[in-house]
């Protein structure tokens, strides 16, 4: 089997459009995961054991179930209840919710790593609760966990091909369509692997730089 370069150039624009969709789903899903993960973390600190337990059960359930059934639920089940969502939007929301349960654990670990003396100092200074969190706790906690959060961005990008099950034309589905139309699978699938490697390696380098930067400051 020989590599067909003419065919490669013909399908490359479709694959790049698929890459754009993949990147958009990853970025917007990641933003949801960052914000919602913090919400989960703060809710877990509720003094109510019942409320705390309910939030913990929900996050554990989401984290312990595969992404694909969650995608099917959001895209195929919710419309039966009157909530119809487009495939890309459904993919972004599901990715964000799924990974928010992981970022929540990252935030929780970062907050737990704050020295007890700083909490006691805030109490001694009689600082308002909002200032304690916004000016003391969260800036330090987030700074400590930035490298780990970056790793989850890469993981989300590598999980994005699963969006094809709800007909999101991301990179892998674009390659599959091109291959089935031409009966040439070698070029499109190989190109997808190469593009994934390129983006993942670049992202990994950026994450490692962040890790070194925040490890030394």
C-alpha positions in Angstrom: 0.0 0.0 0.0 1.5 3.3 -1.1 1.0 6.7 0.3 -1.1 8.9 -2.0 0.2 12.5 -1.6 -2.4 14.0 -4.0 -5.2 12.5 -1.9 -3.5 13.7 1.3 -3.6 17.3 0.1 -7.2 16.9 -0.9 -8.4 15.7 2.5 -6.1 18.0 4.6 -8.5 21.0 4.6 -11.4 18.8 6.0 -9.1 17.4 8.7 -7.9 20.8 9.7 -11.6 21.9 10.0 -12.1 18.9 12.2 -9.0 19.9 14.2 -10.5 23.4 14.7 -13.8 21.8 16.0 -11.7 19.6 18.3 -9.8 22.5 19.7 -12.9 24.6 20.2 -14.7 21.8 22.0 -11.6 21.3 24.2 -11.1 25.0 25.0 -14.8 25.7 25.9 -15.2 22.4 27.7 -12.1 23.2 29.7 -13.4 26.6 30.7 -16.6 25.0 32.0 -14.5 22.4 33.8 -12.4 25.1 35.5 -15.4 27.1 36.7 -17.7 24.2 37.6 -14.9 22.4 39.3 -14.4 25.4 41.7 -18.1 25.4 42.3 -18.1 21.7 43.3 -15.1 22.3 45.6 -16.8 25.2 47.4 -20.0 23.3 47.8 -18.1 20.4 49.2 -17.0 22.7 52.1 -20.6 23.2 53.2 -21.1 22.6 57.0 -24.1 20.5 56.2 -23.1 16.8 56.2 -26.2 16.0 54.1 -25.5 18.6 51.5 -21.8 17.8 51.5 -22.6 14.1 51.0 -25.0 14.8 48.2 -22.4 16.9 46.3 -19.8 14.3 46.8 -22.1 11.5 45.6 -22.9 13.5 42.4 -19.3 14.2 41.6 -18.3 10.6 42.3 -21.0 9.3 40.0 -20.0 11.6 37.2 -16.3 10.8 37.6 -16.9 7.0 37.9 -19.0 6.7 34.7 -17.6 6.7 31.2 -17.8 9.8 29.0 -19.6 8.1 26.1 -22.8 7.2 28.1 -22.8 10.8 29.4 -22.6 12.1 25.9 -25.5 9.8 24.8 -27.6 11.0 27.8 -27.1 14.7 27.1 -27.6 14.4 23.3 -30.2 11.7 23.0 -32.1 11.5 26.4 -32.5 15.1 27.3 -34.5 15.9 24.1 -37.1 13.4 25.4 -37.6 15.8 28.3 -37.9 18.8 26.1 -34.2 20.0 26.1 -32.7 19.7 22.7 -29.0 20.6 22.3 -26.9 20.7 19.2 -24.2 18.1 18.9 -21.2 20.4 19.4 -22.8 22.2 22.3 -23.8 18.9 23.9 -20.2 17.7 23.5 -18.8 20.8 25.1 -21.2 20.7 28.0 -20.6 17.0 28.6 -16.8 17.4 28.5 -17.0 20.3 30.8 -19.2 18.6 33.4 -17.2 15.3 33.2 -13.8 17.0 33.7 -15.1 19.4 36.3 -15.2 16.5 38.8 -11.5 16.0 38.2 -10.6 19.7 38.5 -12.7 19.8 41.7 -10.3 17.3 43.3 -7.3 19.3 42.1 -8.7 22.5 43.7 -9.5 20.6 46.8 -6.0 19.3 47.1 -4.6 22.8 46.5 -6.8 24.3 49.2 -5.9 21.5 51.7 -2.2 22.4 51.0 -2.6 25.9 52.4 -0.7 26.0 55.8 -3.0 26.0 58.8 -1.2 29.1 60.1 -2.5 31.2 57.3 -6.1 30.3 58.2 -5.4 31.1 61.8 -3.8 34.4 60.8 -6.9 35.4 58.8 -9.0 34.6 61.8 -6.8 36.6 64.1 -7.0 39.6 61.8 -10.8 39.2 61.7 -10.8 39.3 57.9 -14.1 38.9 56.1 -14.7 35.4 54.7 -14.8 36.8 51.2 -11.4 38.4 51.6 -10.0 35.2 53.1 -11.0 33.2 50.0 -10.4 35.8 47.3 -7.2 37.4 48.6 -5.5 34.6 50.6 -6.7 31.1 49.9 -7.7 30.9 46.2 -4.7 32.7 44.7 -2.3 30.4 46.5 -4.3 27.2 45.9 -4.7 27.9 42.1 -1.1 28.8 41.7 -0.1 25.5 43.2 -2.3 23.3 41.0 -1.8 25.1 37.6 0.5 22.3 36.2 -2.0 19.6 37.2 -4.9 21.6 35.6 -2.8 21.8 32.5 -2.5 18.0 32.4 -6.3 17.7 32.4 -6.4 20.1 29.4 -4.3 17.6 27.4 -6.4 14.7 28.7 -9.6 16.4 27.5 -8.1 17.1 24.1 -7.2 13.4 23.7 -10.7 12.4 24.8 -12.4 14.7 22.3 -12.6 12.1 19.6 -15.4 10.4 21.6 -17.6 13.3 20.5 -18.0 11.4 17.2 -20.6 9.2 18.8 -23.0 12.2 18.8 -22.1 13.2 15.3 -19.7 16.0 16.1 -17.5 16.4 13.0 -14.3 16.6 15.0 -11.0 15.4 13.5 -11.5 11.6 13.8 -15.0 11.7 12.3 -13.8 13.9 9.5 -11.0 11.4 8.8 -13.5 8.5 8.9 -15.9 10.2 6.4 -13.0 10.9 4.1 -11.8 7.3 4.3 -15.2 5.8 3.7 -15.9 8.0 0.6 -12.6 7.1 -1.0 -11.9 3.7 0.5 -8.5 5.0 1.6 -8.1 4.8 5.3 -4.3 5.0 5.6 -3.8 8.7 4.9 -6.7 10.2 6.9 -6.2 8.1 10.0 -2.4 8.6 9.9 -2.8 12.3 9.5 -5.2 12.4 12.5 -2.6 10.6 14.6 0.1 13.1 13.5 -2.0 16.1 14.2 -2.9 14.8 17.7 0.7 14.2 18.4 1.7 17.7 17.3 -0.9 19.4 19.4 -0.4 17.2 22.4 3.4 17.7 22.3 3.1 21.4 22.0 0.6 21.5 24.9 2.8 19.2 27.0 5.8 21.6 26.5 3.7 24.6 27.6 2.5 22.7 30.7 6.0 21.7 31.6 7.2 25.3 31.3 4.3 26.3 33.6 5.3 23.6 36.0 8.9 24.7 36.2 7.9 28.3 36.5 5.6 27.8 39.4 7.9 25.3 41.1 10.6 27.8 41.3 8.6 30.9 42.3 
